């Protein structure tokens, strides 16, 4: 009977070690959800600020596939709601595929392409920082900087603030 318990203990230990080893290997998949607030948009048509005559909020959801500790791929999906004059509506939906580069100290740079249902397209560089690292999740803050073209509108550049939870 002691041999049976010894074998079971070894089996459980090996299984536990294998599980922990798998979690440390790459590719590694993580997801996140957040809230995005565009702060100001600049274009030839002028400067438009959020919270002034309207309120725009985005709700990004994404999946990250890390190839290594430093390089990964991300796909982000962002529905955007606009509230103005006592009414609100879904104003846009953005598909954001891109490259992730971890630069150390909890900072990550994302370089994203952008395709919007509004007919606009462009790129969105993002500076991201993990601010609270938990055992199974992390809180982060990010500064997205969308550059948009197309749909017979002037080129625009926006600065935003995003925060969320990664798991």
C-alpha positions in Angstrom: 0.0 0.0 0.0 2.9 2.4 0.7 4.2 1.8 -2.8 0.7 2.8 -4.2 0.7 6.0 -2.2 4.3 6.8 -3.2 3.5 6.2 -6.9 0.3 8.4 -6.5 2.3 11.1 -4.8 5.0 11.1 -7.5 2.3 11.1 -10.2 0.5 14.1 -8.6 3.8 15.9 -8.2 4.8 15.3 -11.8 1.3 16.4 -13.0 1.5 19.6 -10.9 5.0 20.4 -12.2 3.9 19.8 -15.8 0.9 22.1 -15.3 3.1 24.9 -13.9 5.7 24.4 -16.6 3.0 24.8 -19.3 1.9 28.1 -17.8 5.4 29.4 -18.2 5.9 28.4 -21.8 5.1 30.3 -24.9 3.0 31.0 -26.8 0.9 32.5 -23.9 -2.6 33.7 -24.3 -4.2 36.5 -22.3 -7.3 38.6 -22.6 -8.5 42.0 -21.3 -11.4 44.4 -21.1 -11.4 48.1 -20.5 -12.9 51.5 -20.7 -11.6 54.0 -23.2 -12.1 57.8 -23.0 -10.9 59.9 -26.0 -9.7 63.1 -24.5 -9.0 65.4 -27.6 -9.1 65.0 -31.3 -7.0 67.3 -33.6 -7.6 67.9 -37.3 -7.7 70.7 -39.9 -11.4 71.0 -39.0 -10.4 72.1 -35.5 -10.0 70.5 -32.0 -12.8 68.4 -30.6 -12.7 67.5 -26.9 -14.7 64.8 -25.1 -16.9 65.8 -22.1 -17.6 69.2 -23.8 -20.8 69.0 -25.9 -20.9 65.2 -26.0 -19.4 62.2 -24.3 -17.8 59.3 -26.2 -16.8 56.1 -24.5 -15.2 52.9 -25.9 -15.3 49.4 -24.4 -12.2 47.6 -25.7 -12.1 43.8 -25.5 -9.0 42.0 -26.7 -6.9 38.9 -26.8 -3.1 38.8 -26.7 -1.0 35.9 -28.0 2.5 36.3 -26.7 5.1 34.6 -28.8 7.8 35.2 -26.3 8.3 37.3 -23.1 8.9 40.3 -25.3 6.9 40.0 -28.6 3.2 39.2 -29.2 0.1 39.7 -31.4 -3.1 41.3 -30.2 -6.6 41.6 -31.6 -8.8 44.2 -30.1 -12.5 45.0 -30.7 -13.9 48.4 -29.6 -17.5 49.3 -29.8 -17.9 53.1 -29.2 -21.0 54.9 -27.7 -21.7 58.6 -28.2 -24.0 60.4 -25.8 -25.2 63.9 -27.0 -28.4 66.0 -26.7 -30.0 63.6 -24.3 -29.6 60.6 -26.5 -27.0 57.9 -27.0 -26.1 55.4 -29.7 -23.4 53.1 -30.8 -21.4 55.4 -33.0 -18.6 53.1 -34.3 -16.9 49.7 -34.1 -13.1 49.3 -34.5 -11.1 46.2 -35.3 -7.6 46.7 -34.0 -5.0 43.9 -34.9 -1.5 44.7 -34.0 2.0 43.9 -32.6 2.9 44.0 -28.9 6.4 44.8 -27.7 7.1 44.5 -23.9 9.8 47.1 -23.1 10.2 46.3 -19.4 9.1 47.6 -16.0 5.5 46.7 -16.9 5.4 48.9 -20.0 4.2 47.6 -23.4 4.0 49.3 -26.7 1.3 48.3 -29.1 1.3 49.1 -32.8 -2.2 48.6 -34.1 -3.9 48.9 -37.5 -7.4 50.3 -37.3 -10.5 49.5 -39.4 -13.7 51.3 -38.4 -17.3 50.8 -39.4 -17.4 54.6 -39.8 -15.4 54.1 -43.0 -12.2 55.5 -41.4 -8.9 53.5 -41.1 -5.4 54.2 -39.8 -3.0 53.2 -37.0 -3.1 53.4 -33.3 0.1 53.4 -31.3 -0.6 52.6 -27.6 1.6 53.0 -24.5 0.4 50.6 -21.9 1.6 50.2 -18.2 0.6 47.5 -15.7 -0.2 49.4 -12.5 -1.3 46.6 -10.2 -0.1 43.0 -10.9 -2.2 40.3 -9.3 -1.8 36.6 -9.2 -4.3 35.9 -11.9 -5.1 39.4 -13.3 -3.6 42.8 -13.6 -4.9 46.3 -13.7 -3.5 48.5 -16.5 -3.6 52.1 -17.8 -2.9 53.0 -21.4 -2.6 56.0 -23.7 -3.9 55.3 -27.2 -3.0 57.8 -29.9 -5.3 57.0 -33.0 -4.3 58.5 -36.3 -7.3 58.2 -38.8 -7.8 58.8 -42.5 -10.5 58.4 -45.1 -14.3 58.7 -45.5 -14.0 62.2 -47.0 -12.9 63.6 -43.6 -9.7 65.4 -42.7 -6.8 63.4 -41.2 -7.2 63.3 -37.4 -5.1 62.5 -34.4 -6.6 61.7 -31.0 -5.2 61.3 -27.5 -7.1 59.0 -25.2 -7.0 57.4 -21.8 -7.8 53.7 -21.3 -7.8 51.6 -18.2 -8.8 48.0 -17.6 -8.1 44.5 -16.4 -6.1 41.8 -18.1 -6.5 38.2 -17.2 
